[in-house]
Amino acid sequence: MSDKSVRQLADELPISRPAVSRHLRLLKEAGLVTDRAEGTRRLYRLHNEGIDAVRQYLEHVWGEAAARFRLLAENRPEGSRRQRP
């Protein structure tokens, strides 16, 4: 992923530049993005290690939840399953 400015991100997202800046500040504090100065602007990039840690956590949590849901769905009696029209 390439580095992007607040302006570039705001052009791609349905939120304002100030909102993008606030989100980036929080993401930076959480270690999920890094930034660097280039002239008068700052460029932001996803911090791969932080993103990988979040991905692993979510896969662990939601992977277990999905497996339990699948087990429950597969073991429901036939008569209790809702039929689609």
N, CA, C and O atoms as a DFTB+ gen file, in Angstrom:
340 C
 N C O
     1  1       0.852      -1.180       0.000
     2  2       0.000       0.000       0.000
     3  2       0.890       1.232       0.000
     4  3       1.892       1.282       0.713
     5  1       0.531       2.199      -0.780
     6  2       1.326       3.413      -0.878
     7  2       0.948       4.404       0.213
     8  3      -0.137       4.331       0.790
     9  1       1.858       5.328       0.485
    10  2       1.598       6.381       1.454
    11  2       0.554       7.328       0.874
    12  3       0.547       7.604      -0.326
    13  1      -0.329       7.823       1.743
    14  2      -1.368       8.748       1.288
    15  2      -1.502       9.905       2.249
    16  3      -1.288       9.770       3.453
    17  1      -1.860      11.046       1.690
    18  2      -2.093      12.240       2.497
    19  2      -3.534      12.238       3.004
    20  3      -4.372      11.466       2.538
    21  1      -3.800      13.112       3.962
    22  2      -5.167      13.259       4.473
    23  2      -6.103      13.618       3.322
    24  3      -7.213      13.094       3.232
    25  1      -5.655      14.502       2.452
    26  2      -6.493      14.913       1.318
    27  2      -6.832      13.728       0.415
    28  3      -7.983      13.561       0.011
    29  1      -5.833      12.912       0.101
    30  2      -6.080      11.745      -0.748
    31  2      -7.066      10.789      -0.086
    32  3      -7.969      10.266      -0.738
    33  1      -6.886      10.568       1.200
    34  2      -7.797       9.669       1.913
    35  2      -9.209      10.240       1.961
    36  3     -10.183       9.512       1.768
    37  1      -9.322      11.544       2.217
    38  2     -10.644      12.171       2.284
    39  2     -11.351      12.103       0.936
    40  3     -12.574      11.978       0.884
    41  1     -10.599      12.184      -0.147
    42  2     -11.199      12.081      -1.485
    43  2     -11.738      10.675      -1.746
    44  3     -12.665      10.502      -2.538
    45  1     -11.158       9.670      -1.081
    46  2     -11.573       8.282      -1.281
    47  2     -12.648       7.829      -0.301
    48  3     -13.295       6.805      -0.521
    49  1     -12.843       8.575       0.770
    50  2     -13.772       8.179       1.824
    51  2     -14.939       9.145       1.921
    52  3     -14.817      10.307       1.531
    53  1     -16.068       8.680       2.436
    54  2     -17.242       9.556       2.553
    55  2     -17.243      10.370       3.848
    56  3     -18.296      10.575       4.453
    57  1     -16.055      10.839       4.279
    58  2     -15.965      11.680       5.478
    59  2     -15.064      12.872       5.191
    60  3     -14.306      12.870       4.221
    61  1     -15.150      13.883       6.036
    62  2     -14.413      15.118       5.824
    63  2     -12.930      14.966       6.161
    64  3     -12.528      14.002       6.812
    65  1     -12.126      15.923       5.714
    66  2     -10.699      15.909       6.037
    67  2     -10.453      15.976       7.545
    68  3      -9.615      15.231       8.054
    69  1     -11.167      16.855       8.282
    70  2     -10.948      16.857       9.735
    71  2     -11.254      15.502      10.376
    72  3     -10.561      15.082      11.303
    73  1     -12.284      14.824       9.886
    74  2     -12.623      13.505      10.420
    75  2     -11.523      12.498      10.088
    76  3     -11.164      11.669      10.924
    77  1     -10.990      12.570       8.867
    78  2      -9.889      11.688       8.479
    79  2      -8.692      11.929       9.395
    80  3      -8.061      10.980       9.861
    81  1      -8.383      13.199       9.651
    82  2      -7.260      13.539      10.529
    83  2      -7.454      12.977      11.931
    84  3      -6.514      12.449      12.525
    85  1      -8.660      13.086      12.458
    86  2      -8.927      12.551      13.808
    87  2      -8.770      11.036      13.830
    88  3      -8.178      10.483      14.756
    89  1      -9.295      10.371      12.819
    90  2      -9.178       8.915      12.750
    91  2      -7.706       8.498      12.633
    92  3      -7.266       7.558      13.295
    93  1      -6.959       9.197      11.794
    94  2      -5.548       8.858      11.633
    95  2      -4.769       9.059      12.929
    96  3      -3.881       8.268      13.246
    97  1      -5.092      10.102      13.674
    98  2      -4.420      10.334      14.953
    99  2      -4.659       9.154      15.897
   100  3      -3.732       8.677      16.552
   101  1      -5.903       8.690      15.962
   102  2      -6.229       7.547      16.818
   103  2      -5.551       6.265      16.332
   104  3      -5.031       5.488      17.133
   105  1      -5.560       6.051      15.027
   106  2      -4.911       4.867      14.470
   107  2      -3.404       4.901      14.711
   108  3      -2.788       3.863      14.953
   109  1      -2.813       6.092      14.644
   110  2      -1.384       6.234      14.913
   111  2      -1.093       5.921      16.379
   112  3      -0.135       5.211      16.683
   113  1      -1.914       6.446      17.287
   114  2      -1.735       6.173      18.714
   115  2      -1.870       4.681      19.010
   116  3      -1.220       4.167      19.921
   117  1      -2.708       3.988      18.247
   118  2      -2.904       2.551      18.432
   119  2      -1.820       1.722      17.740
   120  3      -1.793       0.501      17.887
   121  1      -0.932       2.370      16.991
   122  2       0.133       1.661      16.307
   123  2      -0.284       1.002      15.011
   124  3       0.402       0.107      14.518
   125  1      -1.413       1.440      14.449
   126  2      -1.914       0.829      13.221
   127  2      -1.510       1.579      11.959
   128  3      -1.590       1.026      10.862
   129  1      -1.077       2.832      12.097
   130  2      -0.548       3.579      10.952
   131  2       0.740       4.277      11.369
   132  3       0.954       4.574      12.544
   133  1       1.583       4.529      10.390
   134  2       2.782       5.332      10.598
   135  2       2.667       6.543       9.691
   136  3       1.902       6.537       8.726
   137  1       3.426       7.578      10.002
   138  2       3.398       8.769       9.152
   139  2       4.810       9.304       8.976
   140  3       5.722       8.999       9.744
   141  1       4.952      10.113       7.937
   142  2       6.226      10.780       7.676
   143  2       5.935      12.113       7.011
   144  3       4.934      12.283       6.314
   145  1       6.832      13.042       7.245
   146  2       6.674      14.362       6.649
   147  2       7.238      14.358       5.235
   148  3       8.286      13.775       4.961
   149  1       6.511      15.025       4.350
   150  2       6.995      15.252       2.987
   151  2       6.612      16.679       2.639
   152  3       5.468      16.955       2.277
   153  1       7.564      17.573       2.749
   154  2       7.261      18.992       2.548
   155  2       6.347      19.473       3.648
   156  3       6.647      19.312       4.831
   157  1       5.228      20.065       3.261
   158  2       4.284      20.611       4.243
   159  2       3.166      19.641       4.612
   160  3       2.276      19.992       5.386
   161  1       3.200      18.452       4.079
   162  2       2.131      17.509       4.390
   163  2       2.690      16.242       5.029
   164  3       3.890      15.968       4.978
   165  1       1.798      15.496       5.619
   166  2       2.166      14.224       6.230
   167  2       1.559      13.109       5.393
   168  3       0.422      13.204       4.931
   169  1       2.328      12.068       5.212
   170  2       1.861      10.908       4.468
   171  2       1.715       9.748       5.438
   172  3       2.562       9.525       6.302
   173  1       0.627       9.020       5.276
   174  2       0.287       7.938       6.198
   175  2       0.328       6.603       5.469
   176  3       0.042       6.503       4.276
   177  1       0.697       5.575       6.240
   178  2       0.779       4.218       5.709
   179  2       0.350       3.253       6.809
   180  3       0.637       3.467       7.987
   181  1      -0.344       2.183       6.405
   182  2      -0.699       1.151       7.380
   183  2       0.573       0.539       7.940
   184  3       1.519       0.272       7.199
   185  1       0.596       0.319       9.231
   186  2       1.733      -0.315       9.901
   187  2       1.476      -1.817       9.889
   188  3       0.626      -2.313      10.628
   189  1       2.202      -2.528       9.059
   190  2       1.925      -3.941       8.807
   191  2       1.883      -4.787      10.064
   192  3       0.993      -5.626      10.203
   193  1       2.823      -4.593      10.991
   194  2       2.841      -5.419      12.192
   195  2       1.580      -5.202      13.029
   196  3       1.012      -6.157      13.560
   197  1       1.151      -3.963      13.144
   198  2      -0.072      -3.669      13.899
   199  2      -1.299      -4.267      13.245
   200  3      -2.163      -4.826      13.921
   201  1      -1.375      -4.151      11.934
   202  2      -2.509      -4.702      11.192
   203  2      -2.511      -6.226      11.297
   204  3      -3.569      -6.835      11.457
   205  1      -1.338      -6.840      11.206
   206  2      -1.249      -8.302      11.324
   207  2      -1.728      -8.766      12.692
   208  3      -2.416      -9.782      12.794
   209  1      -1.375      -8.037      13.741
   210  2      -1.803      -8.404      15.092
   211  2      -3.327      -8.310      15.220
   212  3      -3.954      -9.184      15.818
   213  1      -3.916      -7.259      14.664
   214  2      -5.373      -7.108      14.706
   215  2      -6.032      -8.219      13.892
   216  3      -7.023      -8.800      14.334
   217  1      -5.502      -8.518      12.726
   218  2      -6.057      -9.576      11.870
   219  2      -6.027     -10.926      12.601
   220  3      -7.015     -11.660      12.589
   221  1      -4.901     -11.250      13.233
   222  2      -4.793     -12.514      13.960
   223  2      -5.800     -12.576      15.105
   224  3      -6.431     -13.609      15.332
   225  1      -5.946     -11.470      15.820
   226  2      -6.910     -11.434      16.921
   227  2      -8.328     -11.661      16.403
   228  3      -9.067     -12.479      16.951
   229  1      -8.709     -10.941      15.352
   230  2     -10.059     -11.075      14.809
   231  2     -10.304     -12.471      14.241
   232  3     -11.387     -13.031      14.408
   233  1      -9.309     -13.024      13.578
   234  2      -9.471     -14.382      13.054
   235  2      -9.656     -15.378      14.198
   236  3     -10.446     -16.316      14.089
   237  1      -8.931     -15.170      15.285
   238  2      -9.062     -16.053      16.443
   239  2     -10.467     -15.940      17.041
   240  3     -11.149     -16.946      17.240
   241  1     -10.885     -14.719      17.320
   242  2     -12.190     -14.489      17.950
   243  2     -13.326     -14.886      17.019
   244  3     -14.193     -15.674      17.399
   245  1     -13.330     -14.348      15.802
   246  2     -14.436     -14.607      14.891
   247  2     -14.352     -15.987      14.274
   248  3     -15.377     -16.557      13.898
   249  1     -13.163     -16.532      14.161
   250  2     -13.033     -17.891      13.649
   251  2     -13.716     -18.881      14.573
   252  3     -14.420     -19.783      14.118
   253  1     -13.505     -18.710      15.886
   254  2     -14.170     -19.577      16.859
   255  2     -15.679     -19.354      16.845
   256  3     -16.451     -20.310      16.914
   257  1     -16.096     -18.104      16.758
   258  2     -17.529     -17.794      16.731
   259  2     -18.174     -18.380      15.480
   260  3     -19.270     -18.935      15.554
   261  1     -17.510     -18.265      14.336
   262  2     -18.053     -18.807      13.088
   263  2     -18.160     -20.325      13.162
   264  3     -19.137     -20.905      12.689
   265  1     -17.161     -20.966      13.753
   266  2     -17.196     -22.428      13.879
   267  2     -18.355     -22.855      14.782
   268  3     -19.042     -23.832      14.484
   269  1     -18.575     -22.130      15.883
   270  2     -19.691     -22.464      16.777
   271  2     -21.029     -22.236      16.074
   272  3     -21.947     -23.043      16.220
   273  1     -21.146     -21.162      15.326
   274  2     -22.381     -20.871      14.594
   275  2     -22.661     -21.963      13.564
   276  3     -23.788     -22.442      13.443
   277  1     -21.615     -22.352      12.821
   278  2     -21.773     -23.402      11.814
   279  2     -22.208     -24.716      12.469
   280  3     -23.090     -25.402      11.953
   281  1     -21.597     -25.066      13.599
   282  2     -21.958     -26.281      14.320
   283  2     -23.415     -26.229      14.768
   284  3     -24.142     -27.213      14.630
   285  1     -23.842     -25.095      15.300
   286  2     -25.228     -24.925      15.730
   287  2     -26.181     -25.046      14.538
   288  3     -27.186     -25.753      14.607
   289  1     -25.860     -24.356      13.458
   290  2     -26.732     -24.372      12.276
   291  2     -26.845     -25.773      11.679
   292  3     -27.921     -26.184      11.245
   293  1     -25.739     -26.495      11.659
   294  2     -25.748     -27.832      11.067
   295  2     -26.473     -28.851      11.945
   296  3     -26.884     -29.903      11.455
   297  1     -26.634     -28.556      13.224
   298  2     -27.248     -29.516      14.141
   299  2     -28.674     -29.155      14.548
   300  3     -29.224     -29.747      15.477
   301  1     -29.264     -28.200      13.866
   302  2     -30.664     -27.857      14.142
   303  2     -31.568     -28.889      13.495
   304  3     -31.264     -29.380      12.409
   305  1     -32.665     -29.222      14.137
   306  2     -33.623     -30.156      13.512
   307  2     -34.164     -29.580      12.213
   308  3     -34.340     -28.367      12.093
   309  1     -34.423     -30.433      11.253
   310  2     -34.904     -30.001       9.935
   311  2     -36.153     -29.144      10.022
   312  3     -36.254     -28.148       9.306
   313  1     -37.103     -29.493      10.867
   314  2     -38.358     -28.759      10.966
   315  2     -38.206     -27.346      11.501
   316  3     -39.092     -26.515      11.303
   317  1     -37.097     -27.056      12.178
   318  2     -36.934     -25.719      12.765
   319  2     -36.204     -24.761      11.847
   320  3     -36.041     -23.588      12.182
   321  1     -35.759     -25.240      10.692
   322  2     -35.065     -24.348       9.756
   323  2     -36.075     -23.553       8.983
   324  3     -37.094     -24.081       8.538
   325  1     -35.797     -22.302       8.828
   326  2     -36.693     -21.389       8.108
   327  2     -36.526     -21.591       6.609
   328  3     -35.406     -21.637       6.099
   329  1     -37.627     -21.708       5.921
   330  2     -37.609     -21.881       4.476
   331  2     -37.627     -20.519       3.804
   332  3     -38.354     -19.618       4.222
   333  1     -36.829     -20.378       2.767
   334  2     -36.833     -19.133       1.997
   335  2     -37.941     -19.188       0.969
   336  3     -38.219     -20.245       0.404
   337  1     -38.581     -18.044       0.722
   338  2     -39.659     -18.022      -0.290
   339  2     -39.129     -18.195      -1.685
   340  3     -39.903     -18.199      -2.643
